[in-house]
Amino acid sequence: MTLGERFRYCGLLALSVVFGVFELFFLPLRLDGRVLPDLWALPFPITVVLAAFTMPWLVVRASRIKAKAAVAGGPLYIWLAMLLAFIVVAPGGDSIVIADWRTLLLLAAGAFPATVKIGDVLARTTREAHERADH
């Protein structure tokens, strides 16, 4: 990787952490009239949708830098490590991760589409390797 590609990759990793913190902190949003309109205090985990779109996008961007699964999966690995860090160690002893269905939904919505994109990178690199071997 060139120096510019390394900077772009580090930027993608940092963006993955920023998105993860944002998604985790705003996961407990409710339609209770404080921040959002009042609608019977229903849970409103909109950050799950954000994770479902941003994680595959970050993986695709990383795979354009280098088409290896370890490089393409870097944003996902950092995002998962950040979630694990907030589950295990909470700043100030407070619990940031809520123990209910929204956390599982966030984990699934972020990890599953990104993992599918990593599989696409693996399939593409395997196909290209077979084509080079045939010629």
Residue pairs with C-beta under 8 A, 6 or more apart in sequence:
1 9
1 65
1 66
5 65
5 66
8 65
9 62
9 65
9 66
9 71
9 74
12 58
12 61
12 62
12 65
12 74
12 75
13 74
13 75
13 78
15 58
15 75
16 55
16 58
16 74
16 75
16 76
16 78
16 79
16 82
17 78
17 79
17 82
19 50
19 51
19 54
19 55
19 58
19 79
20 78
20 79
20 82
20 83
20 110
21 82
22 47
22 50
23 47
23 48
23 50
23 51
23 106
23 110
24 47
24 82
24 83
24 86
24 96
24 97
24 106
25 96
26 46
26 47
27 45
27 47
27 48
27 98
27 102
27 103
27 106
28 43
28 98
28 102
29 35
29 36
29 43
29 44
29 45
29 46
29 47
30 36
30 41
30 42
30 43
30 44
31 37
31 38
31 39
31 40
31 41
31 42
31 43
31 44
32 38
32 41
36 44
43 102
45 102
45 105
45 106
47 106
48 102
48 105
48 106
48 109
49 109
51 106
51 109
51 110
52 109
52 110
52 113
54 110
55 75
55 76
55 79
55 110
55 111
55 113
55 114
56 113
56 114
56 116
56 117
58 75
58 76
58 79
58 114
59 72
59 73
59 75
59 76
59 114
59 117
59 118
59 121
60 72
60 117
61 75
62 71
62 72
62 73
62 74
62 75
63 71
63 72
63 117
63 118
63 120
63 121
65 71
66 72
67 121
67 124
67 125
67 128
68 121
68 125
69 118
69 121
69 122
69 125
72 117
72 118
72 121
73 114
73 118
75 114
76 110
76 111
76 114
76 115
76 118
79 110
79 114
80 111
83 97
83 106
83 107
86 96
86 97
87 97
90 96
90 97
97 103
